[in-house]
Every structure is written in C-alpha cells, then in structure tokens.
C-alpha cells in the first residue's frame, strides 16, 4: 500500500482523524496538502509531517462550508503541485439536539460543512484530476451513521447518509476518467469531537457519562472498544492505494462489529 509520487489533499487535517490520515499517507510516500479552517494548526501539522517523513507537505486555509474558501485553497495547492491524486473529505462537526428543538442555524451549519463542503471539494478535485488525465481517488470519512440513525443527531444523520449517495454518484461519473470513490465509516473514535459529545449526550438523555460510553457509543460493538485513529487511517490508505477501480463505489465500516453490513 504505497503512495509514492502521489499528492493528497485532506480536509480538517490539522488534528484528529484528518491528521492521522495525513501522517499515514506521508509515511506511504505521498505529498500532503493539509487543508483546515485553522491555518496556524495546519502549518504546525504540515511542518511536523514534513520533518518526520521528508515528504513535501503544505498547509492551506480552507473553510469547506464556503465555496470561495475552497476555491482559494485549491488555487494555492495548484501552485505547489502539478497534479492531485487523492482527496479525503474529512472535515466535520457534531451538534447534539432533539429534532423538535434543533435550531435552523445549527442544522444549516452542519449540512454546509458535511454535505455542501464535500460537494465543493469533490467537484474541484474531480476537475483537477480530469485535467491531469491520471485518474484519482475521492474519499469520504463517513460514519456508522451513514447507515444507521441515532437519537438527537438528525442533521448529522441526514448529512452522513447524503455523503454516501454523493460518493456513489462520483464513482459512476468518475469511472470513465479513472477516478474512484469510496466512503470509510468509522464507529466512535475518541477524538475531541467525540469526547465533547459524552457530556452533551448525558445531559440531553438524562443518563450518566459512563452509560453514554458503554451503552450508547460502544454498546453495539463486539468488544466494547473505540475505533482508533490508526484503524481509520489504515483503511483510508487501503482505498487510496488500491490499484484498480474494482472497489469504487464501496463503503467499509471500521466499527468493531457495530452494524455488520
């Protein structure tokens, strides 16, 4: 599973899952574009990865919910790299609220980041890949919630289900150009995003934080374990490096047995 002479752009890559993927891709030989809304953190991450792996790694400011921000980031990336081979749509947020009380502005924010952002990034990525004529991969970090519902996450569930459909559409339209698309669906990964959810879920549901972790987050796994950053990164590398389109349009759950599809 090597990415020698490949260039990968990863959104939300200054920390968490995105950073783990960026680090693993660089270890596999790829040049990396760290795209993140926080430029300072992105630059620090890019510097660390470059020093550790000796791969070229740059940082760009990208607010995926803003089309102009995405376009500006791609313009900067094009000045540094002649081609784009892999994109990972990873940027995301979570907002917990019952549907009956879900603020419209929060609904719109989550849809803008997860769904509209994935569209903006994927569209420009596909255009660049088509210009190069070398094929490519457009990947999505989805969730078990790309397939299953959950309490108090209506916007997240809707967006993650929609990402799955977008991935499949890209797989169909990208195939004539050698562009494949896949979705990686982790279970709960203990990132700051998930850690923030624990007290929020406990307060919303009126249960203990221990109950949230053991029953709500990990209750459907076979071993009661969180999915790790490394597990997600390795699965993403598998799709990024796969040599043909045999797996295009497919999704893979990385969830310790939660939802065996």
Residue, then its C-alpha position, 0 to 999 in steps of 0.5 A: x500500500x504505497x503512495x509514492x509520487x502521489x499528492x493528497x489533499x485532506x480536509x480538517x487535517x490539522x488534528x484528529x482523524x484528518x491528521x492521522x490520515x495525513x501522517x499515514x499517507x506521508x509515511x506511504x510516500x505521498x505529498x500532503x496538502x493539509x487543508x483546515x479552517x485553522x491555518x496556524x494548526x495546519x502549518x504546525x501539522x504540515x511542518x511536523x509531517x514534513x520533518x518526520x517523513x521528508x515528504x513535501x507537505x503544505x498547509x492551506x486555509x480552507x473553510x469547506x462550508x464556503x465555496x470561495x474558501x475552497x476555491x482559494x485553497x485549491x488555487x494555492x495547492x495548484x501552485x505547489x503541485x502539478x497534479x492531485x491524486x487523492x482527496x479525503x473529505x474529512x472535515x466535520x462537526x457534531x451538534x447534539x439536539x432533539x429534532x423538535x428543538x434543533x435550531x435552523x442555524x445549527x442544522x444549516x451549519x452542519x449540512x454546509x460543512x458535511x454535505x455542501x463542503x464535500x460537494x465543493x471539494x469533490x467537484x474541484x478535485x474531480x476537475x483537477x484530476x480530469x485535467x491531469x488525465x491520471x485518474x484519482x481517488x475521492x474519499x469520504x470519512x463517513x460514519x456508522x451513521x451513514x447507515x444507521x440513525x441515532x437519537x438527537x443527531x438528525x442533521x448529522x444523520x441526514x448529512x452522513x447518509x447524503x455523503x454516501x449517495x454523493x460518493x456513489x454518484x462520483x464513482x459512476x461519473x468518475x469511472x470513465x476518467x479513472x477516478x474512484x470513490x469510496x466512503x470509510x465509516x468509522x464507529x466512535x473514535x475518541x477524538x475531541x469531537x467525540x469526547x465533547x459529545x459524552x457530556x452533551x449526550x448525558x445531559x440531553x438523555x438524562x443518563x450518566x457519562x459512563x452509560x453514554x460510553x458503554x451503552x450508547x457509543x460502544x454498546x453495539x460493538x463486539x468488544x466494547x472498544x473505540x475505533x482508533x485513529x490508526x484503524x481509520x487511517x489504515x483503511x483510508x490508505x487501503x482505498x487510496x492505494x488500491x490499484x484498480x477501480x474494482x472497489x469504487x463505489x464501496x463503503x467499509x465500516x471500521x466499527x468493531x462489529x457495530x452494524x455488520x453490513 
